């Protein structure tokens, strides 16, 4: 049994499962089911002990599987609220470097309009960016740019008479 990728179809739609039953069904630890409950699996309201509808288990596991495809493919950034890898809006992304090797690729989720981020290794950016239009920026502005002396020294020769 693949405990890492529980098969959503094992859950019967018209049944309800306790945490223990769900754990047995998917061959996972009870704590795994409890962590699903914390991560968005909805139990039936007001039931003690906790009961989960089979249909809800299916929904959760299918979505979770879609989300488990991290790291996302080239040109995609994972959107947490949507639980899916997304091609950023307008295929535009900004790559913010935090040093020589690490940075984040960020864009806007086309479906929920939230900022989406992907931590990237800058040396691998060419294989990560896919066909995105990427703008590269530094996390901190460079001080050198603002300290250029503004001296005009080439205007003293010539025919000023
Ligand atoms: Zn989204």
Backbone and ligand atoms as CSV (ligand in chain L), in Angstrom:
chain,resi,resn,atom,element,x,y,z
A,1,UNK,N,N,0.832,-1.206,0.000
A,1,UNK,CA,C,0.000,0.000,0.000
A,1,UNK,C,C,0.862,1.249,0.000
A,2,UNK,N,N,0.570,2.163,-0.876
A,2,UNK,CA,C,1.355,3.390,-0.899
A,2,UNK,C,C,0.850,4.370,0.132
A,3,UNK,N,N,1.445,4.360,1.272
A,3,UNK,CA,C,0.991,5.257,2.335
A,3,UNK,C,C,1.231,6.710,1.960
A,4,UNK,N,N,2.230,6.941,1.136
A,4,UNK,CA,C,2.528,8.323,0.754
A,4,UNK,C,C,1.469,8.882,-0.174
A,5,UNK,N,N,0.873,8.011,-0.947
A,5,UNK,CA,C,-0.158,8.463,-1.871
A,5,UNK,C,C,-1.402,7.606,-1.711
A,6,UNK,N,N,-2.145,7.862,-0.647
A,6,UNK,CA,C,-3.349,7.062,-0.407
A,6,UNK,C,C,-4.306,7.171,-1.594
A,7,UNK,N,N,-4.895,6.054,-1.945
A,7,UNK,CA,C,-5.815,6.045,-3.068
A,7,UNK,C,C,-7.188,6.578,-2.635
A,8,UNK,N,N,-7.590,7.747,-3.164
A,8,UNK,CA,C,-8.849,8.370,-2.724
A,8,UNK,C,C,-10.046,7.448,-2.939
A,9,UNK,N,N,-9.972,6.577,-3.918
A,9,UNK,CA,C,-11.130,5.748,-4.264
A,9,UNK,C,C,-11.427,4.672,-3.232
A,10,UNK,N,N,-10.501,4.479,-2.316
A,10,UNK,CA,C,-10.766,3.492,-1.264
A,10,UNK,C,C,-11.910,3.950,-0.362
A,11,UNK,N,N,-12.116,5.247,-0.294
A,11,UNK,CA,C,-13.182,5.769,0.564
A,11,UNK,C,C,-14.522,5.611,-0.136
A,12,UNK,N,N,-15.469,5.035,0.577
A,12,UNK,CA,C,-16.814,4.885,0.001
A,12,UNK,C,C,-17.593,6.170,0.242
A,13,UNK,N,N,-18.150,6.704,-0.845
A,13,UNK,CA,C,-18.776,8.017,-0.790
A,13,UNK,C,C,-19.883,8.109,0.264
A,14,UNK,N,N,-20.660,7.061,0.421
A,14,UNK,CA,C,-21.817,7.148,1.318
A,14,UNK,C,C,-21.529,6.667,2.730
A,15,UNK,N,N,-20.269,6.417,3.010
A,15,UNK,CA,C,-19.900,6.012,4.372
A,15,UNK,C,C,-19.263,7.161,5.115
A,16,UNK,N,N,-19.252,7.036,6.425
A,16,UNK,CA,C,-18.468,7.976,7.225
A,16,UNK,C,C,-17.422,7.181,7.978
A,17,UNK,N,N,-16.294,7.808,8.230
A,17,UNK,CA,C,-15.173,7.112,8.843
A,17,UNK,C,C,-14.699,7.851,10.086
A,18,UNK,N,N,-14.363,7.084,11.101
A,18,UNK,CA,C,-13.682,7.686,12.236
A,18,UNK,C,C,-12.216,7.844,11.836
A,19,UNK,N,N,-11.461,8.590,12.659
A,19,UNK,CA,C,-10.038,8.769,12.363
A,19,UNK,C,C,-9.352,7.408,12.270
A,20,UNK,N,N,-9.715,6.532,13.198
A,20,UNK,CA,C,-9.117,5.205,13.228
A,20,UNK,C,C,-9.439,4.400,11.964
A,21,UNK,N,N,-10.693,4.442,11.587
A,21,UNK,CA,C,-11.110,3.705,10.385
A,21,UNK,C,C,-10.436,4.255,9.126
A,22,UNK,N,N,-10.359,5.568,9.049
A,22,UNK,CA,C,-9.724,6.180,7.882
A,22,UNK,C,C,-8.253,5.784,7.820
A,23,UNK,N,N,-7.606,5.766,8.990
A,23,UNK,CA,C,-6.193,5.391,9.037
A,23,UNK,C,C,-6.012,3.956,8.545
A,24,UNK,N,N,-6.905,3.072,9.003
A,24,UNK,CA,C,-6.799,1.675,8.594
A,24,UNK,C,C,-7.068,1.544,7.098
A,25,UNK,N,N,-8.079,2.242,6.630
A,25,UNK,CA,C,-8.466,2.188,5.220
A,25,UNK,C,C,-7.303,2.541,4.295
A,26,UNK,N,N,-6.568,3.586,4.652
A,26,UNK,CA,C,-5.492,4.053,3.774
A,26,UNK,C,C,-4.108,3.562,4.203
A,27,UNK,N,N,-4.096,2.685,5.217
A,27,UNK,CA,C,-2.813,2.163,5.717
A,27,UNK,C,C,-1.866,3.279,6.145
A,28,UNK,N,N,-2.410,4.247,6.862
A,28,UNK,CA,C,-1.562,5.316,7.389
A,28,UNK,C,C,-1.770,5.378,8.898
A,29,UNK,N,N,-0.898,6.124,9.556
A,29,UNK,CA,C,-1.020,6.282,10.997
A,29,UNK,C,C,-2.180,7.222,11.316
A,30,UNK,N,N,-2.774,7.022,12.491
A,30,UNK,CA,C,-3.868,7.904,12.911
A,30,UNK,C,C,-3.432,9.367,12.914
A,31,UNK,N,N,-2.174,9.581,13.296
A,31,UNK,CA,C,-1.676,10.958,13.330
A,31,UNK,C,C,-1.646,11.580,11.935
A,32,UNK,N,N,-1.479,10.726,10.928
A,32,UNK,CA,C,-1.512,11.237,9.556
A,32,UNK,C,C,-2.903,11.770,9.236
A,33,UNK,N,N,-3.908,11.011,9.639
A,33,UNK,CA,C,-5.290,11.460,9.400
A,33,UNK,C,C,-5.560,12.744,10.186
A,34,UNK,N,N,-5.030,12.801,11.398
A,34,UNK,CA,C,-5.218,14.025,12.204
A,34,UNK,C,C,-4.542,15.220,11.534
A,35,UNK,N,N,-3.401,14.967,10.916
A,35,UNK,CA,C,-2.731,16.083,10.247
A,35,UNK,C,C,-3.534,16.501,9.006
A,36,UNK,N,N,-4.191,15.553,8.372
A,36,UNK,CA,C,-5.070,15.937,7.243
A,36,UNK,C,C,-6.174,16.850,7.743
A,37,UNK,N,N,-6.701,16.509,8.929
A,37,UNK,CA,C,-7.791,17.321,9.494
A,37,UNK,C,C,-7.320,18.744,9.756
A,38,UNK,N,N,-6.052,18.872,10.113
A,38,UNK,CA,C,-5.522,20.217,10.358
A,38,UNK,C,C,-5.267,20.945,9.045
A,39,UNK,N,N,-5.048,20.171,8.000
A,39,UNK,CA,C,-4.659,20.785,6.723
A,39,UNK,C,C,-5.817,20.963,5.764
A,40,UNK,N,N,-7.045,20.824,6.240
A,40,UNK,CA,C,-8.162,21.146,5.358
A,40,UNK,C,C,-9.200,20.053,5.165
A,41,UNK,N,N,-8.937,18.866,5.682
A,41,UNK,CA,C,-9.951,17.821,5.627
A,41,UNK,C,C,-11.058,18.195,6.621
A,42,UNK,N,N,-12.295,18.235,6.135
A,42,UNK,CA,C,-13.399,18.712,6.981
A,42,UNK,C,C,-14.136,17.551,7.629
A,43,UNK,N,N,-14.170,17.509,8.966
A,43,UNK,CA,C,-14.960,16.479,9.636
A,43,UNK,C,C,-16.439,16.859,9.619
A,44,UNK,N,N,-17.284,15.908,9.937
A,44,UNK,CA,C,-18.710,16.207,10.052
A,44,UNK,C,C,-18.902,17.060,11.305
A,45,UNK,N,N,-19.674,18.126,11.174
A,45,UNK,CA,C,-19.847,19.061,12.285
A,45,UNK,C,C,-20.334,18.408,13.567
A,46,UNK,N,N,-19.698,18.779,14.652
A,46,UNK,CA,C,-20.195,18.430,15.969
A,46,UNK,C,C,-20.209,16.957,16.344
A,47,UNK,N,N,-19.505,16.147,15.626
A,47,UNK,CA,C,-19.483,14.726,15.955
A,47,UNK,C,C,-18.306,14.388,16.854
A,48,UNK,N,N,-18.571,13.681,17.932
A,48,UNK,CA,C,-17.519,13.164,18.818
A,48,UNK,C,C,-17.734,11.691,19.013
A,49,UNK,N,N,-16.757,10.837,18.770
A,49,UNK,CA,C,-15.483,11.174,18.154
A,49,UNK,C,C,-15.649,11.651,16.708
A,50,UNK,N,N,-14.576,12.256,16.210
A,50,UNK,CA,C,-14.606,12.840,14.874
A,50,UNK,C,C,-15.005,11.822,13.800
A,51,UNK,N,N,-15.912,12.244,12.949
A,51,UNK,CA,C,-16.297,11.422,11.797
A,51,UNK,C,C,-16.075,12.228,10.523
A,52,UNK,N,N,-15.617,11.515,9.495
A,52,UNK,CA,C,-15.354,12.181,8.220
A,52,UNK,C,C,-16.130,11.454,7.132
A,53,UNK,N,N,-16.803,12.200,6.312
A,53,UNK,CA,C,-17.529,11.573,5.198
A,53,UNK,C,C,-16.534,11.019,4.175
A,54,UNK,N,N,-16.901,9.862,3.621
A,54,UNK,CA,C,-16.063,9.255,2.584
A,54,UNK,C,C,-15.855,10.196,1.419
A,55,UNK,N,N,-16.915,10.920,1.087
A,55,UNK,CA,C,-16.831,11.853,-0.029
A,55,UNK,C,C,-15.805,12.956,0.241
A,56,UNK,N,N,-15.799,13.420,1.483
A,56,UNK,CA,C,-14.847,14.461,1.867
A,56,UNK,C,C,-13.425,13.923,1.854
A,57,UNK,N,N,-13.251,12.681,2.288
A,57,UNK,CA,C,-11.922,12.062,2.237
A,57,UNK,C,C,-11.425,12.006,0.794
A,58,UNK,N,N,-12.319,11.633,-0.086
A,58,UNK,CA,C,-11.932,11.577,-1.500
A,58,UNK,C,C,-11.517,12.937,-2.013
A,59,UNK,N,N,-12.382,13.925,-1.723
A,59,UNK,CA,C,-12.095,15.280,-2.207
A,59,UNK,C,C,-10.726,15.741,-1.713
A,60,UNK,N,N,-10.515,15.531,-0.397
A,60,UNK,CA,C,-9.273,16.013,0.194
A,60,UNK,C,C,-8.060,15.321,-0.432
A,61,UNK,N,N,-8.149,14.014,-0.575
A,61,UNK,CA,C,-6.984,13.273,-1.067
A,61,UNK,C,C,-6.695,13.564,-2.541
A,62,UNK,N,N,-7.751,13.781,-3.305
A,62,UNK,CA,C,-7.544,14.120,-4.713
A,62,UNK,C,C,-6.826,15.467,-4.821
A,63,UNK,N,N,-7.301,16.431,-4.020
A,63,UNK,CA,C,-6.665,17.748,-4.065
A,63,UNK,C,C,-5.247,17.701,-3.538
A,64,UNK,N,N,-5.076,16.915,-2.505
A,64,UNK,CA,C,-3.765,16.793,-1.905
A,64,UNK,C,C,-2.790,16.189,-2.913
A,65,UNK,N,N,-3.289,15.243,-3.663
A,65,UNK,CA,C,-2.439,14.616,-4.661
A,65,UNK,C,C,-2.031,15.628,-5.721
A,66,UNK,N,N,-2.981,16.468,-6.118
A,66,UNK,CA,C,-2.665,17.516,-7.090
A,66,UNK,C,C,-1.596,18.434,-6.517
A,67,UNK,N,N,-1.712,18.691,-5.207
A,67,UNK,CA,C,-0.753,19.583,-4.565
A,67,UNK,C,C,0.580,18.927,-4.318
A,68,UNK,N,N,0.593,17.607,-4.275
A,68,UNK,CA,C,1.820,16.895,-3.941
A,68,UNK,C,C,2.814,16.892,-5.085
A,69,UNK,N,N,2.414,17.481,-6.205
A,69,UNK,CA,C,3.321,17.460,-7.351
A,69,UNK,C,C,4.446,18.471,-7.231
A,70,UNK,N,N,4.583,19.037,-6.049
A,70,UNK,CA,C,5.729,19.919,-5.848
A,70,UNK,C,C,7.010,19.131,-5.931
A,71,UNK,N,N,8.112,19.615,-6.382
A,71,UNK,CA,C,8.198,20.932,-7.004
A,71,UNK,C,C,7.488,20.974,-8.350
A,72,UNK,N,N,6.911,22.120,-8.620
A,72,UNK,CA,C,6.133,22.279,-9.830
A,72,UNK,C,C,7.025,22.186,-11.060
A,73,UNK,N,N,6.407,21.899,-12.178
A,73,UNK,CA,C,7.140,21.803,-13.431
A,73,UNK,C,C,7.663,23.152,-13.866
A,74,UNK,N,N,8.419,23.185,-14.955
A,74,UNK,CA,C,8.984,24.444,-15.451
A,74,UNK,C,C,7.889,25.465,-15.729
A,75,UNK,N,N,8.184,26.720,-15.384
A,75,UNK,CA,C,7.244,27.787,-15.685
A,75,UNK,C,C,6.023,27.799,-14.796
A,76,UNK,N,N,6.051,27.016,-13.715
A,76,UNK,CA,C,4.893,26.972,-12.831
A,76,UNK,C,C,5.298,27.301,-11.409
A,77,UNK,N,N,4.371,27.910,-10.712
A,77,UNK,CA,C,4.584,28.231,-9.309
A,77,UNK,C,C,3.396,27.685,-8.542
A,78,UNK,N,N,3.684,27.045,-7.427
A,78,UNK,CA,C,2.610,26.405,-6.676
A,78,UNK,C,C,1.790,27.446,-5.922
A,79,UNK,N,N,0.477,27.414,-6.099
A,79,UNK,CA,C,-0.408,28.308,-5.354
A,79,UNK,C,C,-1.019,27.533,-4.200
A,80,UNK,N,N,-0.716,27.944,-2.984
A,80,UNK,CA,C,-1.230,27.241,-1.810
A,80,UNK,C,C,-2.754,27.290,-1.700
A,81,UNK,N,N,-3.373,28.495,-1.807
A,81,UNK,CA,C,-4.839,28.511,-1.710
A,81,UNK,C,C,-5.508,27.642,-2.785
A,82,UNK,N,N,-4.959,27.636,-3.990
A,82,UNK,CA,C,-5.551,26.835,-5.068
A,82,UNK,C,C,-5.062,25.384,-5.004
A,83,UNK,N,N,-4.024,25.149,-4.237
A,83,UNK,CA,C,-3.441,23.813,-4.115
A,83,UNK,C,C,-3.081,23.212,-5.457
A,84,UNK,N,N,-2.492,24.018,-6.298
A,84,UNK,CA,C,-2.102,23.505,-7.603
A,84,UNK,C,C,-0.993,24.370,-8.175
A,85,UNK,N,N,-0.152,23.772,-9.010
A,85,UNK,CA,C,0.865,24.569,-9.686
A,85,UNK,C,C,0.198,25.440,-10.741
A,86,UNK,N,N,0.617,26.685,-10.811
A,86,UNK,CA,C,-0.022,27.616,-11.733
A,86,UNK,C,C,1.011,28.271,-12.626
A,87,UNK,N,N,0.602,28.562,-13.862
A,87,UNK,CA,C,1.393,29.442,-14.705
A,87,UNK,C,C,0.969,30.842,-14.308
A,88,UNK,N,N,1.927,31.679,-13.842
A,88,UNK,CA,C,1.540,33.008,-13.366
A,88,UNK,C,C,0.837,33.828,-14.450
A,89,UNK,N,N,-0.003,34.746,-14.008
A,89,UNK,CA,C,-0.749,35.598,-14.922
A,89,UNK,C,C,0.177,36.270,-15.926
A,90,UNK,N,N,-0.253,36.332,-17.167
A,90,UNK,CA,C,0.485,36.953,-18.275
A,90,UNK,C,C,1.844,36.292,-18.513
A,91,UNK,N,N,2.042,35.117,-17.898
A,91,UNK,CA,C,3.314,34.407,-17.996
A,91,UNK,C,C,4.468,35.281,-17.553
A,92,UNK,N,N,4.171,36.154,-16.585
A,92,UNK,CA,C,5.212,37.042,-16.096
A,92,UNK,C,C,5.597,36.684,-14.671
A,93,UNK,N,N,6.888,36.730,-14.400
A,93,UNK,CA,C,7.368,36.440,-13.056
A,93,UNK,C,C,8.566,37.313,-12.758
A,94,UNK,N,N,8.789,37.517,-11.459
A,94,UNK,CA,C,9.951,38.269,-11.044
A,94,UNK,C,C,10.844,37.326,-10.260
A,95,UNK,N,N,12.119,37.370,-10.548
A,95,UNK,CA,C,13.056,36.537,-9.804
A,95,UNK,C,C,13.870,37.452,-8.902
A,96,UNK,N,N,13.655,37.319,-7.601
A,96,UNK,CA,C,14.359,38.156,-6.640
A,96,UNK,C,C,15.505,37.355,-6.040
A,97,UNK,N,N,16.714,37.837,-6.241
A,97,UNK,CA,C,17.887,37.125,-5.748
A,97,UNK,C,C,18.234,37.545,-4.335
A,98,UNK,N,N,18.521,36.582,-3.486
A,98,UNK,CA,C,18.924,36.868,-2.113
A,98,UNK,C,C,20.398,36.601,-1.887
A,99,UNK,N,N,21.121,36.473,-2.942
A,99,UNK,CA,C,22.529,36.140,-2.825
A,99,UNK,C,C,22.960,35.537,-4.138
A,100,UNK,N,N,24.004,34.735,-4.104
A,100,UNK,CA,C,24.516,34.174,-5.341
A,100,UNK,C,C,23.734,32.958,-5.821
A,101,UNK,N,N,23.099,32.241,-4.883
A,101,UNK,CA,C,22.449,31.003,-5.302
A,101,UNK,C,C,20.948,30.929,-5.065
A,102,UNK,N,N,20.454,31.637,-4.060
A,102,UNK,CA,C,19.031,31.477,-3.791
A,102,UNK,C,C,18.220,32.721,-4.125
A,103,UNK,N,N,16.985,32.454,-4.464
A,103,UNK,CA,C,16.074,33.536,-4.758
A,103,UNK,C,C,14.663,33.008,-4.781
A,104,UNK,N,N,13.729,33.900,-5.059
A,104,UNK,CA,C,12.354,33.437,-5.232
A,104,UNK,C,C,11.849,33.895,-6.582
A,105,UNK,N,N,11.091,33.000,-7.163
A,105,UNK,CA,C,10.408,33.323,-8.393
A,105,UNK,C,C,8.983,33.663,-7.960
A,106,UNK,N,N,8.496,34.821,-8.311
A,106,UNK,CA,C,7.172,35.190,-7.855
A,106,UNK,C,C,6.320,35.777,-8.956
A,107,UNK,N,N,5.034,35.543,-8.827
A,107,UNK,CA,C,4.105,36.041,-9.833
A,107,UNK,C,C,2.723,36.134,-9.219
A,108,UNK,N,N,1.728,36.258,-10.050
A,108,UNK,CA,C,0.347,36.367,-9.570
A,108,UNK,C,C,-0.416,35.127,-10.042
A,109,UNK,N,N,-1.132,34.512,-9.096
A,109,UNK,CA,C,-1.957,33.367,-9.475
A,109,UNK,C,C,-3.077,33.843,-10.387
A,110,UNK,N,N,-3.223,33.238,-11.562
A,110,UNK,CA,C,-4.253,33.701,-12.499
A,110,UNK,C,C,-5.667,33.418,-11.997
A,111,UNK,N,N,-5.796,32.509,-11.049
A,111,UNK,CA,C,-7.141,32.127,-10.596
A,111,UNK,C,C,-7.600,32.838,-9.331
A,112,UNK,N,N,-6.672,33.131,-8.412
A,112,UNK,CA,C,-7.117,33.762,-7.165
A,112,UNK,C,C,-6.444,35.113,-6.938
A,113,UNK,N,N,-5.607,35.562,-7.881
A,113,UNK,CA,C,-4.970,36.879,-7.805
A,113,UNK,C,C,-4.036,37.057,-6.616
A,114,UNK,N,N,-3.641,35.979,-5.984
A,114,UNK,CA,C,-2.687,36.110,-4.885
A,114,UNK,C,C,-1.270,35.995,-5.430
A,115,UNK,N,N,-0.337,36.551,-4.639
A,115,UNK,CA,C,1.063,36.383,-4.995
A,115,UNK,C,C,1.442,34.927,-4.775
A,116,UNK,N,N,2.162,34.372,-5.707
A,116,UNK,CA,C,2.645,33.004,-5.541
A,116,UNK,C,C,4.167,33.020,-5.613
A,117,UNK,N,N,4.784,32.189,-4.803
A,117,UNK,CA,C,6.240,32.203,-4.678
A,117,UNK,C,C,6.808,30.818,-4.911
A,118,UNK,N,N,7.985,30.802,-5.423
A,118,UNK,CA,C,8.702,29.544,-5.546
A,118,UNK,C,C,10.166,29.809,-5.246
A,119,UNK,N,N,10.685,29.079,-4.279
A,119,UNK,CA,C,12.082,29.206,-3.930
A,119,UNK,C,C,12.901,28.558,-5.036
A,120,UNK,N,N,13.899,29.245,-5.517
A,120,UNK,CA,C,14.668,28.692,-6.627
A,120,UNK,C,C,16.171,28.782,-6.387
A,121,UNK,N,N,16.853,27.869,-7.007
A,121,UNK,CA,C,18.294,27.926,-7.096
A,121,UNK,C,C,18.614,28.736,-8.359
A,122,UNK,N,N,19.300,29.854,-8.171
A,122,UNK,CA,C,19.511,30.767,-9.295
A,122,UNK,C,C,20.313,30.123,-10.428
A,123,UNK,N,N,21.131,29.141,-10.073
A,123,UNK,CA,C,21.913,28.470,-11.109
A,123,UNK,C,C,21.041,27.577,-11.986
A,124,UNK,N,N,19.864,27.265,-11.462
A,124,UNK,CA,C,18.972,26.382,-12.227
A,124,UNK,C,C,17.792,27.124,-12.821
A,125,UNK,N,N,17.854,28.444,-12.745
A,125,UNK,CA,C,16.695,29.235,-13.152
A,125,UNK,C,C,16.309,28.973,-14.608
A,126,UNK,N,N,17.286,28.698,-15.442
A,126,UNK,CA,C,16.966,28.490,-16.854
A,126,UNK,C,C,16.101,27.257,-17.086
A,127,UNK,N,N,16.259,26.270,-16.209
A,127,UNK,CA,C,15.427,25.085,-16.387
A,127,UNK,C,C,14.116,25.206,-15.625
A,128,UNK,N,N,14.035,26.194,-14.744
A,128,UNK,CA,C,12.827,26.367,-13.946
A,128,UNK,C,C,11.859,27.349,-14.617
A,129,UNK,N,N,12.408,28.324,-15.297
A,129,UNK,CA,C,11.572,29.417,-15.778
A,129,UNK,C,C,10.626,29.010,-16.908
A,130,UNK,N,N,10.914,27.911,-17.590
A,130,UNK,CA,C,10.044,27.496,-18.683
A,130,UNK,C,C,9.966,28.597,-19.717
A,131,UNK,N,N,8.762,28.975,-20.122
A,131,UNK,CA,C,8.642,30.044,-21.112
A,131,UNK,C,C,8.121,31.332,-20.484
A,132,UNK,N,N,8.405,31.486,-19.191
A,132,UNK,CA,C,7.963,32.697,-18.505
A,132,UNK,C,C,8.837,33.885,-18.875
A,133,UNK,N,N,8.215,35.044,-18.811
A,133,UNK,CA,C,8.928,36.294,-18.994
A,133,UNK,C,C,9.419,36.720,-17.616
A,134,UNK,N,N,10.718,36.512,-17.360
A,134,UNK,CA,C,11.236,36.717,-16.011
A,134,UNK,C,C,12.045,38.008,-15.907
A,135,UNK,N,N,11.718,38.811,-14.909
A,135,UNK,CA,C,12.485,40.016,-14.598
A,135,UNK,C,C,13.383,39.703,-13.406
A,136,UNK,N,N,14.638,39.996,-13.500
A,136,UNK,CA,C,15.557,39.695,-12.406
A,136,UNK,C,C,15.816,40.934,-11.558
A,137,UNK,N,N,15.698,40.778,-10.262
A,137,UNK,CA,C,15.988,41.887,-9.361
A,137,UNK,C,C,16.785,41.392,-8.165
A,138,UNK,N,N,17.429,42.333,-7.494
A,138,UNK,CA,C,18.149,42.025,-6.270
A,138,UNK,C,C,17.256,42.345,-5.087
A,139,UNK,N,N,17.389,41.586,-4.017
A,139,UNK,CA,C,16.554,41.820,-2.843
A,139,UNK,C,C,16.849,43.170,-2.215
A,140,UNK,N,N,18.133,43.577,-2.235
A,140,UNK,CA,C,18.501,44.862,-1.650
A,140,UNK,C,C,19.053,45.782,-2.728
A,141,UNK,N,N,18.654,47.049,-2.671
A,141,UNK,CA,C,19.182,47.986,-3.667
A,141,UNK,C,C,20.683,48.173,-3.486
A,142,UNK,N,N,21.379,48.299,-4.578
A,142,UNK,CA,C,22.831,48.484,-4.523
A,142,UNK,C,C,23.155,49.928,-4.187
A,143,UNK,N,N,24.006,50.120,-3.193
A,143,UNK,CA,C,24.336,51.469,-2.741
A,143,UNK,C,C,25.182,52.206,-3.782
A,144,UNK,N,N,26.027,51.467,-4.481
A,144,UNK,CA,C,26.926,52.091,-5.452
A,144,UNK,C,C,26.191,52.974,-6.464
A,145,UNK,N,N,24.972,52.542,-6.793
A,145,UNK,CA,C,24.229,53.253,-7.821
A,145,UNK,C,C,23.930,54.695,-7.450
A,146,UNK,N,N,23.823,54.966,-6.153
A,146,UNK,CA,C,23.411,56.301,-5.745
A,146,UNK,C,C,24.593,57.191,-5.370
A,147,UNK,N,N,25.802,56.643,-5.389
A,147,UNK,CA,C,26.951,57.438,-4.961
A,147,UNK,C,C,27.845,57.858,-6.131
A,148,UNK,N,N,27.350,57.698,-7.332
A,148,UNK,CA,C,28.127,58.158,-8.482
A,148,UNK,C,C,28.315,59.666,-8.406
A,149,UNK,N,N,29.563,60.132,-8.452
A,149,UNK,CA,C,29.774,61.588,-8.391
A,149,UNK,C,C,29.220,62.255,-9.644
A,150,UNK,N,N,28.526,63.336,-9.417
A,150,UNK,CA,C,27.919,64.027,-10.543
A,150,UNK,C,C,28.805,65.201,-10.952
A,151,UNK,N,N,29.908,64.910,-11.634
A,151,UNK,CA,C,30.901,65.927,-11.971
A,151,UNK,C,C,30.980,66.095,-13.481
A,152,UNK,N,N,30.907,67.296,-13.872
A,152,UNK,CA,C,30.997,67.607,-15.288
A,152,UNK,C,C,32.333,68.263,-15.568
A,153,UNK,N,N,33.299,67.511,-16.094
A,153,UNK,CA,C,34.648,68.044,-16.184
A,153,UNK,C,C,35.133,68.199,-17.619
A,154,UNK,N,N,34.235,68.043,-18.547
A,154,UNK,CA,C,34.721,68.113,-19.930
A,154,UNK,C,C,34.245,69.381,-20.634
A,155,UNK,N,N,33.927,70.426,-19.843
A,155,UNK,CA,C,33.347,71.615,-20.477
A,155,UNK,C,C,34.259,72.838,-20.409
A,156,UNK,N,N,35.515,72.634,-19.949
A,156,UNK,CA,C,36.355,73.794,-19.734
A,156,UNK,C,C,37.231,74.128,-20.944
A,157,UNK,N,N,37.423,73.191,-21.836
A,157,UNK,CA,C,38.261,73.527,-22.988
A,157,UNK,C,C,37.390,73.943,-24.171
A,158,UNK,N,N,38.029,74.560,-25.081
A,158,UNK,CA,C,37.278,74.937,-26.263
A,158,UNK,C,C,37.241,76.443,-26.426
A,159,UNK,N,N,36.422,76.920,-27.301
A,159,UNK,CA,C,36.445,78.326,-27.650
A,159,UNK,C,C,35.423,79.129,-26.865
A,160,UNK,N,N,35.824,79.503,-25.656
A,160,UNK,CA,C,34.907,80.286,-24.840
A,160,UNK,C,C,35.163,81.784,-24.995
A,161,UNK,N,N,35.994,82.184,-25.903
A,161,UNK,CA,C,36.248,83.590,-26.072
A,161,UNK,C,C,35.213,84.253,-26.941
L,1,ZN,ZN,ZN,-4.390,30.621,-6.606
